[in-house]
Amino acid sequence: MKNGKGLKVLLVTLGILIILSLMTVGNGYIYNFVSGYIITPMQFVLTGAVADTGNALSPQKSRAELEKENSRLTEENTRLNDMLADYYDMKEKYDSLSAFLDMKEDYKDYDLCSANVIMRDVNDSFYGFTLDRGLHDGVSLNDIIITEKGLVGYVSTVDFTSCKVTTILSPDVKISCKDGKSFDKGILTGSLDVYDKGLTCLKNIKRENNMIKGDIIVTADDSIYPSKIKIGKVKYTIDDRFTGMPVAVIEPFEDIKNVSSVVVLRQAAH
């Protein structure tokens, strides 16, 4: 259809050019009229017609060729996605190793042992879990569990190949801690009022304290734990409903409910 239309336009244009050639001999005015109002517009039409004809005559890919090309692009996209996934996996391992080496520098008096969560105790309301390290790996009762983000808990039971961790969301935890800014001290312990929100508490705080929202809580110098282990930030303060004394509700830096890999701080042998 487009080829026929282009041919007709071409013939009409040729006819006009023939007439023009005859008229130029006798009348320049007629030439100017025909040139300005007929030929120039027809040149645009002719150009479009020729372009349409060229497009119509250009080779088109067959369905089989298009399907083959689509299949190739799909395979290439899959390959690139696999490469990207490998990159992120390697980056995660590198970041973990880098954080582990930094912790070794921070806790020179301890042997560090990386461990993975292999089971969560459905009967433990405070999100305790089991690690793939035990006596065979030098793990002992009360060893400290941390990540690069902060304190997680301690080893409460241990057997030859695994150990159970009690988290800082549990009321069984009793750790001397302080506000890193105001230096106000208290005892870190879990609370039935906030544990389900992934929060813990700092209790036994003096009535006259300077703690405010956003202050960072760390282990105190007189703690049985290494000093200045990060715990979390003060989310808000309230008065204990039983004692009336101030309590700071702490949001841990580590996501206790979902942590999957940790480090065990084992007392180094001297």
SULPE-V179855 format. One record per pair of residues at least 6 apart in sequence whose C-alpha atoms are under 7 Angstrom apart, sorted by the first residue. I is the first residue (numbers start at 1). J is the second residue. D is the distance in Angstrom with one decimal. If there is no record, write none. Layout:
# SULPE-V179855
i=I j=J d=D
i=I j=J d=D
This chain:
# SULPE-V179855
i=2 j=52 d=6.6
i=2 j=53 d=6.4
i=3 j=53 d=5.5
i=6 j=49 d=4.7
i=6 j=50 d=6.4
i=6 j=53 d=6.6
i=9 j=46 d=6.4
i=10 j=46 d=6.5
i=13 j=42 d=6.8
i=20 j=31 d=6.5
i=23 j=30 d=7.0
i=23 j=31 d=6.5
i=24 j=31 d=5.8
i=99 j=148 d=6.0
i=104 j=112 d=6.7
i=109 j=268 d=6.0
i=110 j=265 d=5.8
i=110 j=266 d=5.5
i=110 j=267 d=4.9
i=110 j=268 d=4.6
i=111 j=265 d=5.9
i=111 j=266 d=4.9
i=111 j=267 d=6.2
i=111 j=268 d=5.1
i=112 j=263 d=6.4
i=112 j=264 d=5.7
i=112 j=265 d=5.0
i=112 j=266 d=6.1
i=113 j=263 d=5.5
i=113 j=264 d=5.0
i=113 j=265 d=6.7
i=114 j=262 d=6.0
i=114 j=263 d=4.4
i=114 j=264 d=6.2
i=115 j=131 d=6.1
i=115 j=132 d=6.0
i=115 j=133 d=6.2
i=115 j=261 d=5.8
i=115 j=262 d=5.4
i=115 j=263 d=5.8
i=116 j=131 d=5.5
i=116 j=132 d=5.8
i=116 j=260 d=6.0
i=116 j=261 d=4.4
i=116 j=262 d=6.3
i=117 j=129 d=6.6
i=117 j=130 d=5.8
i=117 j=131 d=4.6
i=117 j=132 d=6.6
i=117 j=260 d=5.1
i=117 j=261 d=5.9
i=118 j=130 d=5.8
i=118 j=131 d=5.6
i=118 j=132 d=6.2
i=119 j=129 d=5.7
i=119 j=130 d=5.1
i=120 j=127 d=7.0
i=120 j=128 d=6.3
i=120 j=129 d=4.3
i=120 j=130 d=6.2
i=121 j=128 d=6.0
i=121 j=129 d=5.7
i=126 j=167 d=6.7
i=126 j=169 d=5.5
i=126 j=170 d=5.3
i=126 j=195 d=6.5
i=127 j=167 d=6.8
i=127 j=257 d=5.8
i=128 j=165 d=5.5
i=128 j=166 d=5.0
i=128 j=167 d=5.7
i=129 j=164 d=5.8
i=129 j=165 d=5.5
i=130 j=162 d=6.8
i=130 j=163 d=5.6
i=130 j=164 d=4.5
i=130 j=165 d=6.1
i=131 j=162 d=5.5
i=131 j=163 d=5.4
i=131 j=164 d=6.4
i=132 j=161 d=6.5
i=132 j=162 d=4.8
i=133 j=139 d=6.8
i=133 j=161 d=5.4
i=133 j=162 d=4.4
i=133 j=163 d=6.1
i=134 j=158 d=5.8
i=134 j=159 d=5.5
i=134 j=160 d=4.9
i=134 j=161 d=4.2
i=134 j=162 d=4.0
i=134 j=163 d=5.3
i=135 j=158 d=6.8
i=135 j=159 d=5.9
i=135 j=160 d=4.5
i=135 j=161 d=6.3
i=136 j=160 d=5.3
i=136 j=161 d=6.0
i=139 j=266 d=6.4
i=140 j=158 d=6.7
i=141 j=155 d=5.3
i=141 j=156 d=5.8
i=141 j=157 d=6.2
i=141 j=158 d=6.5
i=142 j=154 d=5.4
i=142 j=155 d=4.7
i=142 j=156 d=6.0
i=143 j=154 d=5.6
i=143 j=155 d=5.3
i=143 j=264 d=6.6
i=143 j=265 d=5.9
i=143 j=266 d=5.7
i=144 j=153 d=6.3
i=144 j=154 d=4.5
i=144 j=155 d=6.5
i=144 j=264 d=5.8
i=144 j=265 d=5.1
i=145 j=151 d=6.4
i=145 j=152 d=5.5
i=145 j=153 d=5.1
i=145 j=154 d=5.2
i=145 j=262 d=6.6
i=145 j=263 d=5.8
i=145 j=264 d=4.8
i=145 j=265 d=6.3
i=146 j=152 d=5.1
i=146 j=262 d=5.8
i=146 j=263 d=5.3
i=146 j=264 d=6.6
i=147 j=262 d=5.1
i=147 j=263 d=5.8
i=149 j=253 d=5.7
i=149 j=254 d=5.6
i=150 j=229 d=6.3
i=150 j=230 d=4.7
i=150 j=231 d=5.4
i=150 j=253 d=6.0
i=150 j=254 d=6.1
i=151 j=229 d=6.4
i=151 j=230 d=6.2
i=151 j=231 d=5.4
i=152 j=167 d=5.6
i=152 j=168 d=5.9
i=152 j=256 d=6.6
i=153 j=165 d=6.4
i=153 j=166 d=5.5
i=153 j=167 d=4.1
i=153 j=168 d=5.1
i=154 j=165 d=5.5
i=154 j=166 d=5.6
i=154 j=167 d=6.7
i=155 j=163 d=6.5
i=155 j=164 d=5.8
i=155 j=165 d=4.6
i=155 j=166 d=6.4
i=156 j=164 d=5.7
i=156 j=165 d=5.6
i=156 j=166 d=6.0
i=157 j=163 d=5.6
i=157 j=164 d=5.1
i=158 j=164 d=6.2
i=168 j=189 d=6.6
i=168 j=190 d=6.1
i=168 j=200 d=6.7
i=169 j=189 d=7.0
i=169 j=190 d=4.4
i=169 j=195 d=5.5
i=169 j=198 d=7.0
i=169 j=199 d=6.5
i=169 j=200 d=5.2
i=170 j=189 d=6.6
i=170 j=190 d=4.3
i=170 j=191 d=6.9
i=171 j=189 d=5.2
i=171 j=190 d=4.0
i=171 j=191 d=5.8
i=173 j=189 d=5.1
i=173 j=190 d=6.6
i=174 j=187 d=6.1
i=174 j=188 d=5.6
i=174 j=189 d=5.2
i=175 j=187 d=5.4
i=175 j=188 d=5.0
i=175 j=189 d=6.9
i=175 j=223 d=6.6
i=176 j=186 d=6.1
i=176 j=187 d=4.8
i=176 j=188 d=6.3
i=176 j=219 d=6.1
i=176 j=220 d=5.6
i=176 j=222 d=7.0
i=176 j=223 d=5.0
i=177 j=185 d=5.8
i=177 j=186 d=5.6
i=177 j=187 d=5.9
i=177 j=188 d=6.2
i=177 j=217 d=6.7
i=177 j=218 d=5.6
i=177 j=219 d=4.1
i=177 j=220 d=4.4
i=178 j=184 d=5.5
i=178 j=185 d=4.2
i=178 j=186 d=6.1
i=178 j=217 d=5.6
i=178 j=218 d=5.6
i=178 j=219 d=6.1
i=178 j=220 d=5.4
i=179 j=185 d=6.4
i=179 j=211 d=6.9
i=179 j=215 d=6.5
i=179 j=216 d=5.9
i=179 j=217 d=4.7
i=179 j=218 d=6.5
i=180 j=215 d=6.9
i=180 j=216 d=5.5
i=180 j=217 d=5.7
i=180 j=218 d=6.3
i=181 j=215 d=6.5
i=182 j=210 d=5.8
i=182 j=211 d=6.1
i=184 j=209 d=6.3
i=184 j=211 d=7.0
i=185 j=205 d=6.1
i=186 j=202 d=5.6
i=186 j=203 d=5.3
i=186 j=204 d=5.0
i=186 j=205 d=4.9
i=187 j=202 d=5.3
i=187 j=203 d=5.1
i=187 j=204 d=6.0
i=188 j=201 d=5.7
i=188 j=202 d=4.4
i=188 j=203 d=6.4
i=189 j=200 d=6.4
i=189 j=201 d=5.5
i=189 j=202 d=6.3
i=190 j=200 d=4.8
i=190 j=201 d=5.7
i=191 j=200 d=6.1
i=191 j=201 d=6.5
i=194 j=200 d=6.5
i=198 j=256 d=6.7
i=198 j=257 d=6.8
i=199 j=249 d=6.8
i=199 j=250 d=5.7
i=199 j=251 d=5.0
i=199 j=252 d=6.6
i=200 j=249 d=6.0
i=200 j=250 d=5.2
i=200 j=251 d=6.6
i=201 j=247 d=6.7
i=201 j=248 d=5.6
i=201 j=249 d=4.5
i=201 j=250 d=5.3
i=202 j=247 d=5.8
i=202 j=248 d=5.0
i=202 j=249 d=6.4
i=202 j=250 d=6.9
i=203 j=247 d=5.0
i=203 j=248 d=6.7
i=205 j=246 d=6.1
i=205 j=247 d=6.7
i=207 j=245 d=6.5
i=207 j=246 d=6.2
i=212 j=234 d=6.9
i=213 j=234 d=5.0
i=213 j=235 d=5.4
i=213 j=236 d=5.5
i=214 j=233 d=5.3
i=214 j=234 d=5.0
i=214 j=235 d=6.3
i=215 j=233 d=5.5
i=215 j=234 d=5.4
i=216 j=232 d=5.8
i=216 j=233 d=4.5
i=216 j=234 d=6.5
i=217 j=230 d=6.3
i=217 j=231 d=5.5
i=217 j=232 d=5.5
i=217 j=233 d=5.9
i=218 j=228 d=4.8
i=218 j=229 d=5.2
i=218 j=230 d=4.5
i=218 j=231 d=5.3
i=219 j=225 d=7.0
i=219 j=227 d=5.0
i=219 j=228 d=4.8
i=219 j=229 d=5.2
i=219 j=230 d=6.8
i=220 j=227 d=5.3
i=220 j=228 d=6.3
i=221 j=227 d=4.9
i=231 j=252 d=5.5
i=231 j=253 d=6.2
i=232 j=250 d=6.1
i=232 j=251 d=5.3
i=232 j=252 d=3.9
i=232 j=253 d=4.6
i=233 j=250 d=5.5
i=233 j=251 d=5.4
i=233 j=252 d=6.5
i=234 j=248 d=6.3
i=234 j=249 d=5.9
i=234 j=250 d=4.7
i=234 j=251 d=6.4
i=235 j=249 d=5.6
i=235 j=250 d=5.5
i=235 j=251 d=6.0
i=236 j=248 d=6.0
i=236 j=249 d=5.5
i=237 j=246 d=6.7
i=237 j=247 d=5.5
i=237 j=248 d=4.3
i=237 j=249 d=5.9
i=238 j=246 d=5.6
i=238 j=247 d=5.3
i=238 j=248 d=6.5
i=239 j=245 d=5.2
i=239 j=246 d=4.3
i=239 j=247 d=5.6
i=240 j=246 d=6.0
i=240 j=247 d=6.0
